Amino acid sequence: MAVKLNENKEIVETIKEGLKQSGGYCPCRLEKTEETKCICKEFKEQIADPKFEGYCHCMLYYKTID
């Protein structure tokens, strides 16, 4: 298992800028809670699932199954 940044540099830069503006909270979410702080609770749970392969909600990170 590996977690890496999206290969699309434009998406990465856009999301990173959004994280700066939101104080580290997922820029794709309206709520600013501990659950939406990057890396968000949803993606942490997806990472823990050995069968999950894919992007986090905002597409900044991608989990692969090796």
PyMOL Python script that loads the backbone (N, CA, C, O; Angstrom):
from pymol import cmd

cmd.read_pdbstr("""\
ATOM      1  N   MET A   1       0.839  -1.171   0.000  1.00  0.00           N
ATOM      2  CA  MET A   1       0.000   0.000   0.000  1.00  0.00           C
ATOM      3  C   MET A   1       0.886   1.235   0.000  1.00  0.00           C
ATOM      4  O   MET A   1       1.896   1.296   0.701  1.00  0.00           O
ATOM      5  N   ALA A   2       0.491   2.214  -0.796  1.00  0.00           N
ATOM      6  CA  ALA A   2       1.209   3.483  -0.844  1.00  0.00           C
ATOM      7  C   ALA A   2       0.204   4.609  -1.047  1.00  0.00           C
ATOM      8  O   ALA A   2      -0.793   4.454  -1.752  1.00  0.00           O
ATOM      9  N   VAL A   3       0.485   5.740  -0.418  1.00  0.00           N
ATOM     10  CA  VAL A   3      -0.325   6.938  -0.611  1.00  0.00           C
ATOM     11  C   VAL A   3       0.597   7.984  -1.221  1.00  0.00           C
ATOM     12  O   VAL A   3       1.665   8.282  -0.686  1.00  0.00           O
ATOM     13  N   LYS A   4       0.160   8.540  -2.358  1.00  0.00           N
ATOM     14  CA  LYS A   4       0.984   9.549  -3.024  1.00  0.00           C
ATOM     15  C   LYS A   4       0.116  10.692  -3.528  1.00  0.00           C
ATOM     16  O   LYS A   4      -1.109  10.590  -3.588  1.00  0.00           O
ATOM     17  N   LEU A   5       0.779  11.772  -3.886  1.00  0.00           N
ATOM     18  CA  LEU A   5       0.065  12.924  -4.439  1.00  0.00           C
ATOM     19  C   LEU A   5      -0.468  12.590  -5.825  1.00  0.00           C
ATOM     20  O   LEU A   5       0.096  11.763  -6.541  1.00  0.00           O
ATOM     21  N   ASN A   6      -1.536  13.231  -6.179  1.00  0.00           N
ATOM     22  CA  ASN A   6      -2.095  13.131  -7.523  1.00  0.00           C
ATOM     23  C   ASN A   6      -0.992  13.477  -8.526  1.00  0.00           C
ATOM     24  O   ASN A   6      -0.203  14.390  -8.283  1.00  0.00           O
ATOM     25  N   GLU A   7      -0.933  12.784  -9.608  1.00  0.00           N
ATOM     26  CA  GLU A   7       0.086  13.053 -10.629  1.00  0.00           C
ATOM     27  C   GLU A   7      -0.178  14.338 -11.405  1.00  0.00           C
ATOM     28  O   GLU A   7       0.725  14.866 -12.054  1.00  0.00           O
ATOM     29  N   ASN A   8      -1.413  14.847 -11.345  1.00  0.00           N
ATOM     30  CA  ASN A   8      -1.773  16.087 -12.023  1.00  0.00           C
ATOM     31  C   ASN A   8      -1.323  17.271 -11.164  1.00  0.00           C
ATOM     32  O   ASN A   8      -1.955  17.589 -10.156  1.00  0.00           O
ATOM     33  N   LYS A   9      -0.238  17.914 -11.564  1.00  0.00           N
ATOM     34  CA  LYS A   9       0.352  18.995 -10.770  1.00  0.00           C
ATOM     35  C   LYS A   9      -0.582  20.193 -10.608  1.00  0.00           C
ATOM     36  O   LYS A   9      -0.526  20.884  -9.591  1.00  0.00           O
ATOM     37  N   GLU A  10      -1.438  20.447 -11.594  1.00  0.00           N
ATOM     38  CA  GLU A  10      -2.385  21.559 -11.505  1.00  0.00           C
ATOM     39  C   GLU A  10      -3.399  21.316 -10.378  1.00  0.00           C
ATOM     40  O   GLU A  10      -3.713  22.231  -9.616  1.00  0.00           O
ATOM     41  N   ILE A  11      -3.901  20.100 -10.275  1.00  0.00           N
ATOM     42  CA  ILE A  11      -4.833  19.762  -9.190  1.00  0.00           C
ATOM     43  C   ILE A  11      -4.136  19.895  -7.844  1.00  0.00           C
ATOM     44  O   ILE A  11      -4.700  20.455  -6.903  1.00  0.00           O
ATOM     45  N   VAL A  12      -2.913  19.383  -7.749  1.00  0.00           N
ATOM     46  CA  VAL A  12      -2.156  19.447  -6.497  1.00  0.00           C
ATOM     47  C   VAL A  12      -1.965  20.896  -6.071  1.00  0.00           C
ATOM     48  O   VAL A  12      -2.198  21.222  -4.908  1.00  0.00           O
ATOM     49  N   GLU A  13      -1.551  21.764  -6.970  1.00  0.00           N
ATOM     50  CA  GLU A  13      -1.330  23.172  -6.630  1.00  0.00           C
ATOM     51  C   GLU A  13      -2.636  23.862  -6.216  1.00  0.00           C
ATOM     52  O   GLU A  13      -2.650  24.655  -5.274  1.00  0.00           O
ATOM     53  N   THR A  14      -3.723  23.562  -6.915  1.00  0.00           N
ATOM     54  CA  THR A  14      -5.021  24.160  -6.587  1.00  0.00           C
ATOM     55  C   THR A  14      -5.469  23.738  -5.191  1.00  0.00           C
ATOM     56  O   THR A  14      -5.907  24.573  -4.400  1.00  0.00           O
ATOM     57  N   ILE A  15      -5.361  22.452  -4.887  1.00  0.00           N
ATOM     58  CA  ILE A  15      -5.789  21.957  -3.578  1.00  0.00           C
ATOM     59  C   ILE A  15      -4.865  22.482  -2.485  1.00  0.00           C
ATOM     60  O   ILE A  15      -5.341  22.859  -1.414  1.00  0.00           O
ATOM     61  N   LYS A  16      -3.565  22.516  -2.727  1.00  0.00           N
ATOM     62  CA  LYS A  16      -2.632  23.058  -1.729  1.00  0.00           C
ATOM     63  C   LYS A  16      -2.929  24.521  -1.426  1.00  0.00           C
ATOM     64  O   LYS A  16      -2.854  24.939  -0.270  1.00  0.00           O
ATOM     65  N   GLU A  17      -3.263  25.300  -2.443  1.00  0.00           N
ATOM     66  CA  GLU A  17      -3.630  26.700  -2.222  1.00  0.00           C
ATOM     67  C   GLU A  17      -4.909  26.782  -1.393  1.00  0.00           C
ATOM     68  O   GLU A  17      -5.020  27.610  -0.488  1.00  0.00           O
ATOM     69  N   GLY A  18      -5.869  25.922  -1.705  1.00  0.00           N
ATOM     70  CA  GLY A  18      -7.108  25.880  -0.923  1.00  0.00           C
ATOM     71  C   GLY A  18      -6.857  25.499   0.525  1.00  0.00           C
ATOM     72  O   GLY A  18      -7.498  26.034   1.429  1.00  0.00           O
ATOM     73  N   LEU A  19      -5.927  24.577   0.754  1.00  0.00           N
ATOM     74  CA  LEU A  19      -5.577  24.187   2.125  1.00  0.00           C
ATOM     75  C   LEU A  19      -4.949  25.356   2.881  1.00  0.00           C
ATOM     76  O   LEU A  19      -5.232  25.559   4.062  1.00  0.00           O
ATOM     77  N   LYS A  20      -4.101  26.121   2.205  1.00  0.00           N
ATOM     78  CA  LYS A  20      -3.506  27.302   2.846  1.00  0.00           C
ATOM     79  C   LYS A  20      -4.582  28.306   3.245  1.00  0.00           C
ATOM     80  O   LYS A  20      -4.556  28.848   4.350  1.00  0.00           O
ATOM     81  N   GLN A  21      -5.521  28.550   2.346  1.00  0.00           N
ATOM     82  CA  GLN A  21      -6.574  29.532   2.601  1.00  0.00           C
ATOM     83  C   GLN A  21      -7.552  29.075   3.676  1.00  0.00           C
ATOM     84  O   GLN A  21      -8.154  29.901   4.361  1.00  0.00           O
ATOM     85  N   SER A  22      -7.714  27.749   3.828  1.00  0.00           N
ATOM     86  CA  SER A  22      -8.691  27.234   4.790  1.00  0.00           C
ATOM     87  C   SER A  22      -8.052  26.809   6.114  1.00  0.00           C
ATOM     88  O   SER A  22      -8.736  26.278   6.989  1.00  0.00           O
ATOM     89  N   GLY A  23      -6.758  27.038   6.263  1.00  0.00           N
ATOM     90  CA  GLY A  23      -6.095  26.663   7.498  1.00  0.00           C
ATOM     91  C   GLY A  23      -5.860  25.161   7.631  1.00  0.00           C
ATOM     92  O   GLY A  23      -5.773  24.642   8.744  1.00  0.00           O
ATOM     93  N   GLY A  24      -5.757  24.465   6.507  1.00  0.00           N
ATOM     94  CA  GLY A  24      -5.475  23.042   6.530  1.00  0.00           C
ATOM     95  C   GLY A  24      -6.701  22.153   6.453  1.00  0.00           C
ATOM     96  O   GLY A  24      -6.588  20.928   6.482  1.00  0.00           O
ATOM     97  N   TYR A  25      -7.875  22.765   6.353  1.00  0.00           N
ATOM     98  CA  TYR A  25      -9.108  21.988   6.210  1.00  0.00           C
ATOM     99  C   TYR A  25      -9.371  21.734   4.730  1.00  0.00           C
ATOM    100  O   TYR A  25      -9.037  22.552   3.873  1.00  0.00           O
ATOM    101  N   CYS A  26      -9.979  20.579   4.449  1.00  0.00           N
ATOM    102  CA  CYS A  26     -10.283  20.219   3.071  1.00  0.00           C
ATOM    103  C   CYS A  26     -11.053  21.360   2.398  1.00  0.00           C
ATOM    104  O   CYS A  26     -12.127  21.738   2.865  1.00  0.00           O
ATOM    105  N   PRO A  27     -10.516  21.911   1.309  1.00  0.00           N
ATOM    106  CA  PRO A  27     -11.198  23.020   0.642  1.00  0.00           C
ATOM    107  C   PRO A  27     -12.474  22.585  -0.080  1.00  0.00           C
ATOM    108  O   PRO A  27     -13.248  23.426  -0.537  1.00  0.00           O
ATOM    109  N   CYS A  28     -12.691  21.289  -0.180  1.00  0.00           N
ATOM    110  CA  CYS A  28     -13.886  20.767  -0.851  1.00  0.00           C
ATOM    111  C   CYS A  28     -15.058  20.587   0.112  1.00  0.00           C
ATOM    112  O   CYS A  28     -16.154  20.217  -0.309  1.00  0.00           O
ATOM    113  N   ARG A  29     -14.837  20.842   1.380  1.00  0.00           N
ATOM    114  CA  ARG A  29     -15.867  20.637   2.405  1.00  0.00           C
ATOM    115  C   ARG A  29     -16.306  21.975   2.984  1.00  0.00           C
ATOM    116  O   ARG A  29     -15.499  22.893   3.131  1.00  0.00           O
ATOM    117  N   LEU A  30     -17.579  22.077   3.309  1.00  0.00           N
ATOM    118  CA  LEU A  30     -18.094  23.301   3.914  1.00  0.00           C
ATOM    119  C   LEU A  30     -17.758  23.390   5.395  1.00  0.00           C
ATOM    120  O   LEU A  30     -17.494  24.473   5.916  1.00  0.00           O
ATOM    121  N   GLU A  31     -17.770  22.224   6.082  1.00  0.00           N
ATOM    122  CA  GLU A  31     -17.513  22.216   7.516  1.00  0.00           C
ATOM    123  C   GLU A  31     -16.016  22.299   7.789  1.00  0.00           C
ATOM    124  O   GLU A  31     -15.200  21.750   7.048  1.00  0.00           O
ATOM    125  N   LYS A  32     -15.678  22.989   8.858  1.00  0.00           N
ATOM    126  CA  LYS A  32     -14.299  23.022   9.320  1.00  0.00           C
ATOM    127  C   LYS A  32     -14.285  22.337  10.687  1.00  0.00           C
ATOM    128  O   LYS A  32     -14.421  22.977  11.729  1.00  0.00           O
ATOM    129  N   THR A  33     -14.115  21.016  10.644  1.00  0.00           N
ATOM    130  CA  THR A  33     -14.069  20.211  11.857  1.00  0.00           C
ATOM    131  C   THR A  33     -12.810  19.362  11.822  1.00  0.00           C
ATOM    132  O   THR A  33     -12.112  19.292  10.810  1.00  0.00           O
ATOM    133  N   GLU A  34     -12.534  18.718  12.951  1.00  0.00           N
ATOM    134  CA  GLU A  34     -11.368  17.850  13.012  1.00  0.00           C
ATOM    135  C   GLU A  34     -11.459  16.746  11.952  1.00  0.00           C
ATOM    136  O   GLU A  34     -10.434  16.276  11.457  1.00  0.00           O
ATOM    137  N   GLU A  35     -12.669  16.337  11.609  1.00  0.00           N
ATOM    138  CA  GLU A  35     -12.866  15.286  10.609  1.00  0.00           C
ATOM    139  C   GLU A  35     -12.518  15.732   9.195  1.00  0.00           C
ATOM    140  O   GLU A  35     -12.239  14.896   8.336  1.00  0.00           O
ATOM    141  N   THR A  36     -12.532  17.054   8.939  1.00  0.00           N
ATOM    142  CA  THR A  36     -12.239  17.552   7.599  1.00  0.00           C
ATOM    143  C   THR A  36     -10.842  18.171   7.487  1.00  0.00           C
ATOM    144  O   THR A  36     -10.497  18.753   6.459  1.00  0.00           O
ATOM    145  N   LYS A  37     -10.044  18.043   8.545  1.00  0.00           N
ATOM    146  CA  LYS A  37      -8.654  18.510   8.501  1.00  0.00           C
ATOM    147  C   LYS A  37      -7.852  17.529   7.646  1.00  0.00           C
ATOM    148  O   LYS A  37      -7.978  16.317   7.817  1.00  0.00           O
ATOM    149  N   CYS A  38      -7.042  18.034   6.739  1.00  0.00           N
ATOM    150  CA  CYS A  38      -6.273  17.189   5.824  1.00  0.00           C
ATOM    151  C   CYS A  38      -5.173  16.441   6.584  1.00  0.00           C
ATOM    152  O   CYS A  38      -4.473  17.073   7.375  1.00  0.00           O
ATOM    153  N   ILE A  39      -4.993  15.209   6.399  1.00  0.00           N
ATOM    154  CA  ILE A  39      -5.728  14.170   5.686  1.00  0.00           C
ATOM    155  C   ILE A  39      -7.001  13.890   6.479  1.00  0.00           C
ATOM    156  O   ILE A  39      -6.952  13.592   7.673  1.00  0.00           O
ATOM    157  N   CYS A  40      -8.128  13.991   5.803  1.00  0.00           N
ATOM    158  CA  CYS A  40      -9.434  13.916   6.468  1.00  0.00           C
ATOM    159  C   CYS A  40      -9.738  12.517   7.004  1.00  0.00           C
ATOM    160  O   CYS A  40      -9.130  11.525   6.603  1.00  0.00           O
ATOM    161  N   LYS A  41     -10.689  12.477   7.913  1.00  0.00           N
ATOM    162  CA  LYS A  41     -11.111  11.214   8.528  1.00  0.00           C
ATOM    163  C   LYS A  41     -11.582  10.212   7.466  1.00  0.00           C
ATOM    164  O   LYS A  41     -11.263   9.025   7.533  1.00  0.00           O
ATOM    165  N   GLU A  42     -12.345  10.709   6.488  1.00  0.00           N
ATOM    166  CA  GLU A  42     -12.857   9.819   5.441  1.00  0.00           C
ATOM    167  C   GLU A  42     -11.716   9.089   4.730  1.00  0.00           C
ATOM    168  O   GLU A  42     -11.792   7.877   4.524  1.00  0.00           O
ATOM    169  N   PHE A  43     -10.656   9.818   4.352  1.00  0.00           N
ATOM    170  CA  PHE A  43      -9.561   9.172   3.630  1.00  0.00           C
ATOM    171  C   PHE A  43      -8.736   8.278   4.549  1.00  0.00           C
ATOM    172  O   PHE A  43      -8.236   7.242   4.113  1.00  0.00           O
ATOM    173  N   LYS A  44      -8.587   8.664   5.817  1.00  0.00           N
ATOM    174  CA  LYS A  44      -7.891   7.786   6.763  1.00  0.00           C
ATOM    175  C   LYS A  44      -8.604   6.442   6.861  1.00  0.00           C
ATOM    176  O   LYS A  44      -7.958   5.397   6.931  1.00  0.00           O
ATOM    177  N   GLU A  45      -9.935   6.470   6.865  1.00  0.00           N
ATOM    178  CA  GLU A  45     -10.703   5.234   6.907  1.00  0.00           C
ATOM    179  C   GLU A  45     -10.540   4.450   5.607  1.00  0.00           C
ATOM    180  O   GLU A  45     -10.464   3.221   5.625  1.00  0.00           O
ATOM    181  N   GLN A  46     -10.486   5.154   4.488  1.00  0.00           N
ATOM    182  CA  GLN A  46     -10.280   4.485   3.208  1.00  0.00           C
ATOM    183  C   GLN A  46      -8.885   3.859   3.143  1.00  0.00           C
ATOM    184  O   GLN A  46      -8.721   2.759   2.616  1.00  0.00           O
ATOM    185  N   ILE A  47      -7.891   4.552   3.673  1.00  0.00           N
ATOM    186  CA  ILE A  47      -6.528   4.029   3.709  1.00  0.00           C
ATOM    187  C   ILE A  47      -6.490   2.730   4.518  1.00  0.00           C
ATOM    188  O   ILE A  47      -5.787   1.786   4.158  1.00  0.00           O
ATOM    189  N   ALA A  48      -7.245   2.693   5.601  1.00  0.00           N
ATOM    190  CA  ALA A  48      -7.263   1.514   6.471  1.00  0.00           C
ATOM    191  C   ALA A  48      -7.924   0.305   5.809  1.00  0.00           C
ATOM    192  O   ALA A  48      -7.693  -0.832   6.221  1.00  0.00           O
ATOM    193  N   ASP A  49      -8.737   0.544   4.795  1.00  0.00           N
ATOM    194  CA  ASP A  49      -9.422  -0.544   4.091  1.00  0.00           C
ATOM    195  C   ASP A  49      -8.450  -1.174   3.091  1.00  0.00           C
ATOM    196  O   ASP A  49      -8.057  -0.519   2.125  1.00  0.00           O
ATOM    197  N   PRO A  50      -8.057  -2.426   3.303  1.00  0.00           N
ATOM    198  CA  PRO A  50      -7.073  -3.042   2.398  1.00  0.00           C
ATOM    199  C   PRO A  50      -7.579  -3.218   0.966  1.00  0.00           C
ATOM    200  O   PRO A  50      -6.779  -3.427   0.054  1.00  0.00           O
ATOM    201  N   LYS A  51      -8.875  -3.137   0.758  1.00  0.00           N
ATOM    202  CA  LYS A  51      -9.437  -3.312  -0.584  1.00  0.00           C
ATOM    203  C   LYS A  51      -9.618  -1.993  -1.339  1.00  0.00           C
ATOM    204  O   LYS A  51      -9.892  -1.996  -2.539  1.00  0.00           O
ATOM    205  N   PHE A  52      -9.464  -0.869  -0.636  1.00  0.00           N
ATOM    206  CA  PHE A  52      -9.691   0.436  -1.273  1.00  0.00           C
ATOM    207  C   PHE A  52      -8.469   0.856  -2.078  1.00  0.00           C
ATOM    208  O   PHE A  52      -7.337   0.787  -1.600  1.00  0.00           O
ATOM    209  N   GLU A  53      -8.719   1.288  -3.299  1.00  0.00           N
ATOM    210  CA  GLU A  53      -7.700   1.940  -4.115  1.00  0.00           C
ATOM    211  C   GLU A  53      -8.376   3.116  -4.778  1.00  0.00           C
ATOM    212  O   GLU A  53      -9.414   2.949  -5.418  1.00  0.00           O
ATOM    213  N   GLY A  54      -7.807   4.312  -4.640  1.00  0.00           N
ATOM    214  CA  GLY A  54      -8.399   5.474  -5.276  1.00  0.00           C
ATOM    215  C   GLY A  54      -7.996   6.770  -4.606  1.00  0.00           C
ATOM    216  O   GLY A  54      -7.127   6.810  -3.735  1.00  0.00           O
ATOM    217  N   TYR A  55      -8.668   7.844  -5.050  1.00  0.00           N
ATOM    218  CA  TYR A  55      -8.385   9.198  -4.590  1.00  0.00           C
ATOM    219  C   TYR A  55      -9.141   9.543  -3.321  1.00  0.00           C
ATOM    220  O   TYR A  55     -10.198   8.980  -3.034  1.00  0.00           O
ATOM    221  N   CYS A  56      -8.583  10.480  -2.564  1.00  0.00           N
ATOM    222  CA  CYS A  56      -9.320  11.078  -1.463  1.00  0.00           C
ATOM    223  C   CYS A  56     -10.408  11.986  -2.060  1.00  0.00           C
ATOM    224  O   CYS A  56     -10.458  12.184  -3.274  1.00  0.00           O
ATOM    225  N   HIS A  57     -11.257  12.523  -1.217  1.00  0.00           N
ATOM    226  CA  HIS A  57     -12.399  13.323  -1.659  1.00  0.00           C
ATOM    227  C   HIS A  57     -11.983  14.476  -2.587  1.00  0.00           C
ATOM    228  O   HIS A  57     -12.626  14.710  -3.611  1.00  0.00           O
ATOM    229  N   CYS A  58     -10.923  15.186  -2.233  1.00  0.00           N
ATOM    230  CA  CYS A  58     -10.530  16.365  -3.018  1.00  0.00           C
ATOM    231  C   CYS A  58      -9.529  16.031  -4.133  1.00  0.00           C
ATOM    232  O   CYS A  58      -9.109  16.907  -4.889  1.00  0.00           O
ATOM    233  N   MET A  59      -9.161  14.763  -4.220  1.00  0.00           N
ATOM    234  CA  MET A  59      -8.257  14.264  -5.261  1.00  0.00           C
ATOM    235  C   MET A  59      -6.801  14.701  -5.101  1.00  0.00           C
ATOM    236  O   MET A  59      -6.034  14.669  -6.063  1.00  0.00           O
ATOM    237  N   LEU A  60      -6.420  15.108  -3.888  1.00  0.00           N
ATOM    238  CA  LEU A  60      -5.028  15.461  -3.645  1.00  0.00           C
ATOM    239  C   LEU A  60      -4.176  14.201  -3.517  1.00  0.00           C
ATOM    240  O   LEU A  60      -3.068  14.140  -4.051  1.00  0.00           O
ATOM    241  N   TYR A  61      -4.691  13.200  -2.811  1.00  0.00           N
ATOM    242  CA  TYR A  61      -3.954  11.966  -2.558  1.00  0.00           C
ATOM    243  C   TYR A  61      -4.580  10.787  -3.288  1.00  0.00           C
ATOM    244  O   TYR A  61      -5.776  10.771  -3.580  1.00  0.00           O
ATOM    245  N   TYR A  62      -3.733   9.800  -3.574  1.00  0.00           N
ATOM    246  CA  TYR A  62      -4.179   8.567  -4.207  1.00  0.00           C
ATOM    247  C   TYR A  62      -3.574   7.395  -3.457  1.00  0.00           C
ATOM    248  O   TYR A  62      -2.367   7.356  -3.219  1.00  0.00           O
ATOM    249  N   LYS A  63      -4.418   6.437  -3.085  1.00  0.00           N
ATOM    250  CA  LYS A  63      -3.926   5.230  -2.423  1.00  0.00           C
ATOM    251  C   LYS A  63      -3.872   4.111  -3.446  1.00  0.00           C
ATOM    252  O   LYS A  63      -4.841   3.848  -4.158  1.00  0.00           O
ATOM    253  N   THR A  64      -2.708   3.452  -3.506  1.00  0.00           N
ATOM    254  CA  THR A  64      -2.541   2.305  -4.395  1.00  0.00           C
ATOM    255  C   THR A  64      -2.450   1.041  -3.567  1.00  0.00           C
ATOM    256  O   THR A  64      -2.055   1.067  -2.401  1.00  0.00           O
ATOM    257  N   ILE A  65      -2.820  -0.057  -4.186  1.00  0.00           N
ATOM    258  CA  ILE A  65      -2.647  -1.363  -3.574  1.00  0.00           C
ATOM    259  C   ILE A  65      -1.519  -2.037  -4.330  1.00  0.00           C
ATOM    260  O   ILE A  65      -1.613  -2.247  -5.539  1.00  0.00           O
ATOM    261  N   ASP A  66      -0.471  -2.369  -3.632  1.00  0.00           N
ATOM    262  CA  ASP A  66       0.694  -2.998  -4.285  1.00  0.00           C
ATOM    263  C   ASP A  66       0.620  -4.497  -4.204  1.00  0.00           C
ATOM    264  O   ASP A  66       1.512  -5.187  -4.699  1.00  0.00           O
TER     265      ASP A  66
END
""", "prot")
cmd.dss("prot")
cmd.show_as("cartoon", "prot")
cmd.util.cbc("prot")
cmd.orient("prot")
